[in-house]
Amino acid sequence: MLDELGAISGELLSHEVEKFAKQFTGKFQGDFDRAESDAKKYEAFLGGYITNAAMILYDNGYRDTAIKRLEQAKSILEARKKLEDETAAIKTRVEEENDSVDLSDILGLFGD
């Protein structure tokens, strides 16, 4: 049941982000170009969403859970970035050196 609630939360957030994008990303350009402006709006929306969710948990007495969830989100994002960077490095090496990917490359993605 908890996994299902988590999935519903993800779907709700995805829907809200789409709704937000359609409604606000074309407005209020400011001193930025379109892509930078949209990125700042997404950052404000999602940053506020995450922060407010953590604060609601915290204010309702779930302090440890709020901090745990924020740390978990940070860890997941850092792991994704590391995986993307390592994958890009392998692809670049393969393209530049006309090399092939071997098992050690793939295993290297899953550990230090």
N, C-alpha and C positions, 0 to 999 in steps of 0.2 A: 504494500500500500504506500509506503514512504517513497519508493522508487516511482510509483505512478504520480504521486504529488509533485515530485521533482520534475518529472516529464511535463506535467501540466504547467508548472511554473516556467519551464523553458519555452513551451509553446506560447504562453501568455506574453512573455517578454519579447519573443520573436514577433508576435502580432503587434505589440505596442511599438516596437522599433520600426516596423514597416509603416504603421500609421503615422508615427512621428516623421519618418523620412518623407512621406508623401505630403504631409502638412507643412513642415517647417524648413526642410533643407533648401528650398528654392527662395526663401525669404531671408531678409536681414543679412546681406552679404558683408557689410562693413568694409573694412580696409583690406580684406583678404580675397584671394581668387576663389573660385567656386569650390574646388576640391579641398582647399585648406579650411574654408568656411564650413563646409559640410562636416569635415573631420572634427572641428572644434564643437559643432553642435552635437554630434554623436557623443563626443567625449563628455560634454556637459550633461546630456541626457542619461547616458549609461553610468557615468560616474555618480550622478545624483541618485540614480536608481539603486546602485549597489550600496552606496553610503547610507541611504535612507533605510534600506532593508536591514543593514547591520545595526543601525541605530534603533530601529523598532525592536529587534531581538534584544539589544542591550537594555533598552528602556523597560522591556517586559521581564527583565530578570534573567535573560539568557546570555549573560555577558561572555562566558567562556565559548558558547556556541558562535556568537557573533564574531569574536576574534578568530576562532578556528576556521570559520567559513571564509573570512577575508584572507587568512594565510593560505588556505587551500586554493582559493582562486588565484592568488599570486603564484603559488607553486606550479599550478597547471599552466598558467600563461608563460612562465619562465621555461618550463619543459617544452611547450609547443614552439617557442622561439628558438630554443637550442636545437630541436629536431629540424625545424625549417632551415636554420643556418647550416647545419651539418649536411642536410640533403642538398642544399644549393651548392655547397663546397664540392660534394661528390659529383654533381651534375657538371659543374664547371670543369673539374679535372677530367672527366670523361670527354667533354666536348673539346677542351684545349689540347689534350694529349692523345686524343683518339683512343682512349683507354676503355677498359670494360669494368663493370662493377663486379666485385667478387664477394664471397661470403664474409670476409673480414670487414668490408665496408658496411654491410648490412648489420652485422653484429655490433659494430662500433656505434651504431645509432641507438642501441639499447643500453649502453653502459659506458662508463668512463674507462 
